């Protein structure tokens, strides 16, 4: 069974940076696309960054130019570098297969952007 464990969230001031990690077990991240999703209070979960099987990256318009998704195949870990954070980036962040999200969701990691 695939297990997803997200970490690296926290409280940061506007304009700050965070780096999220997603350790994956039970499946190779290089076997398919992986993505970072987020869910803000009262909103639906949205896909914000994708890295394809071939290593191509795509981003939602709301994070383009500020977020960078990457992966370490040897560590079977996916990362999300978040720069120039805004209050509207506040959400619980999850990783999962992308774009389908068909693995069982992990617990996520809370990111709060506030002064």
C-alpha positions as CSV (number, residue, x, y, z in Angstrom):
1,X,0.0,0.0,0.0
2,X,1.3,3.4,-0.9
3,X,2.0,5.8,2.0
4,X,2.5,9.5,1.6
5,X,4.1,11.5,4.4
6,X,4.2,15.3,4.0
7,X,6.3,17.6,6.2
8,X,7.9,21.0,6.3
9,X,4.9,23.3,6.8
10,X,4.7,26.0,9.4
11,X,4.0,29.7,10.1
12,X,5.7,32.2,7.9
13,X,5.4,35.9,7.3
14,X,4.3,37.2,3.9
15,X,7.2,37.2,1.5
16,X,8.8,34.3,3.3
17,X,9.8,30.8,2.0
18,X,9.2,27.2,3.0
19,X,10.2,23.9,1.5
20,X,7.8,21.0,1.8
21,X,8.8,17.3,1.5
22,X,6.7,14.3,0.6
23,X,8.2,10.9,1.4
24,X,6.6,8.1,-0.7
25,X,6.7,4.4,0.1
26,X,5.1,1.5,-1.7
27,X,5.5,3.0,-5.2
28,X,8.3,4.6,-7.2
29,X,7.7,8.3,-7.8
30,X,9.4,8.0,-11.2
31,X,6.7,5.6,-12.3
32,X,4.2,8.4,-12.9
33,X,3.3,12.0,-12.4
34,X,3.3,13.4,-8.8
35,X,1.8,16.6,-7.6
36,X,1.2,19.0,-4.7
37,X,-2.3,19.8,-3.8
38,X,-3.7,22.3,-1.3
39,X,-6.9,22.8,0.5
40,X,-7.8,26.1,2.2
41,X,-10.6,26.3,4.8
42,X,-14.0,26.2,3.1
43,X,-12.5,25.5,-0.3
44,X,-12.0,22.5,-2.5
45,X,-8.7,20.8,-2.8
46,X,-6.7,22.1,-5.8
47,X,-3.7,20.9,-7.7
48,X,-1.0,23.5,-7.7
49,X,2.1,21.8,-9.0
50,X,2.9,18.7,-11.1
51,X,6.0,16.9,-12.1
52,X,5.5,14.4,-14.8
53,X,7.1,11.0,-15.2
54,X,9.5,12.6,-17.6
55,X,10.4,15.4,-15.2
56,X,8.3,18.2,-16.9
57,X,6.8,20.6,-14.4
58,X,3.5,22.5,-14.5
59,X,2.0,25.0,-12.2
60,X,-1.3,26.6,-11.4
61,X,-1.4,30.3,-12.4
62,X,-1.7,31.3,-8.8
63,X,1.7,29.9,-7.9
64,X,3.6,30.2,-11.1
65,X,6.9,31.9,-10.7
66,X,6.9,31.4,-6.9
67,X,6.7,27.7,-6.4
68,X,9.0,25.0,-7.7
69,X,8.3,21.3,-7.6
70,X,11.2,18.8,-7.8
71,X,11.9,15.2,-6.9
72,X,14.7,13.0,-5.7
73,X,14.2,9.6,-7.2
74,X,16.9,8.0,-5.1
75,X,15.1,9.1,-1.9
76,X,11.6,8.6,-3.5
77,X,10.7,12.1,-2.3
78,X,8.9,15.0,-3.9
79,X,9.6,18.6,-2.8
80,X,7.8,21.9,-3.1
81,X,9.9,25.1,-2.7
82,X,7.6,28.0,-2.0
83,X,8.9,31.5,-2.2
84,X,7.3,34.9,-2.0
85,X,4.5,33.4,0.1
86,X,1.2,35.3,0.3
87,X,-1.6,35.0,2.9
88,X,-3.8,33.3,0.2
89,X,-1.3,30.5,0.1
90,X,-2.5,29.4,3.6
91,X,-3.8,25.9,3.4
92,X,-3.1,22.3,4.2
93,X,-0.7,20.9,1.5
94,X,-0.8,17.3,0.3
95,X,1.1,15.3,-2.3
96,X,-0.4,12.6,-4.4
97,X,-0.3,11.1,-7.8
98,X,-1.1,13.7,-10.4
99,X,-3.5,14.6,-11.9
100,X,-5.6,11.8,-10.5
101,X,-4.8,11.8,-6.8
102,X,-5.6,8.1,-6.7
103,X,-3.4,7.2,-3.7
104,X,-4.8,7.3,-0.2
105,X,-4.3,10.8,1.0
106,X,-1.7,11.5,3.7
107,X,-2.2,13.8,6.7
108,X,-0.9,16.8,4.9
109,X,1.2,19.7,6.3
110,X,-0.2,23.0,7.4
111,X,1.2,26.2,5.8
112,X,0.1,29.5,7.4
113,X,1.2,32.8,5.9
114,X,0.5,35.6,8.3
115,X,2.2,38.6,9.9
